[in-house]
Amino acid sequence: MSLVCEKCVESDPGLQKFIVTRGQFSNNCSYCNIKSNSKKIELALLTNHVLNCLKESYQIKESKPEKYETLSSFLEKYFPSQEKNLLQDTESLIRKEIGEVYLIEKMLINTWDNFSNYTKTETRFFFSPKAKILEEAMKIIKNNNLIQKIKPIDKKRIYRARAFTEGNRIVYDLRRMGPPEPEDTINISNRMSPPGVPVFYASFDKETVLSEISRKGREGCAYISEFHFLKEITIIDLTLSIDESLPSFFDIDKTKREKRSDLIFIQGLSAKLSEPIDKDGREHTDYVPTQILAEYTKNKGIHGIIYESSRNLKGKNIALFFSQKNICVDKKNSIKPNIYLKFIKDNRTYSLPYGL
Ligand SMILES: [Zn+2]
């Protein structure tokens, strides 16, 4: 009978926890030869847990599919044991159980990269039966409580900034300080907006909005406009899951194992939205996955998406699916059904943070 100690699987906290909670005290580990009275587990039990977790996330095929992973590559990826013999013994025990097989991941979208590749190469149309991937994404967002409300009573403010140089001041009005009009975006592809579709990008504080428009070596000034919420809106807040640590693939708690793939997807999406924009022409295809997701959520009644700023630590940005027609300048228009924000003028001139 082979026994495994906690130390032999120290690169995976899930397997360690499994040994600590299910193991028995014993002096000898069969793999590392360290003698100490600590919890050890029979290799057969550990292997059984590894196989159960594998079955949750993978389909096991006996005939060779087009794309697959082998048992060895799976174990190398998820069972990062320092002991080569332990890895080999685990593999041969699993093989005894399931034979020579091919593995396919069950989840459609277990990573943002998979979602991206799928939307870039397979389909761009929601009416395709393949649009199931978008439903999956929405389900993950809902199940992780990322759908939130912003109410006027919360008194949240959002800001937009426009840069100018001292000798070349811009006119301060809603046309310039609010969201773009569709005709302004004809040639502009952005994270959440394809050309011709206006999206209102704003920040939740002034420091962040100034950092967002600052560029290395760009000296100058900026105006800031402020917006107040007049009606309740529904948003996806991707910043809520950003600091959550990823549970192990082998966590002893099944709900945590399920949460793992959700978090990988959400954090991948979130990183993609926060990534600095590189206008090198590739944005036309690079932004397709996030544009598709934004369009889909908009059709599901979502008004915007909150994401982290890459330029100001802990700063938050929001992309609202709003155009000029959703904003009012004076109170008398604020009761119209499609008016969500009130434009507030700020007469000050701000200097741009230099060298960001
Ligand atoms: Zn050991």
Residues whose N, C-alpha, C, O or C-beta is under 5 A from the ligand:
A	BS01	ZN	V4 C5 K7 C8 C29 Y31 C32
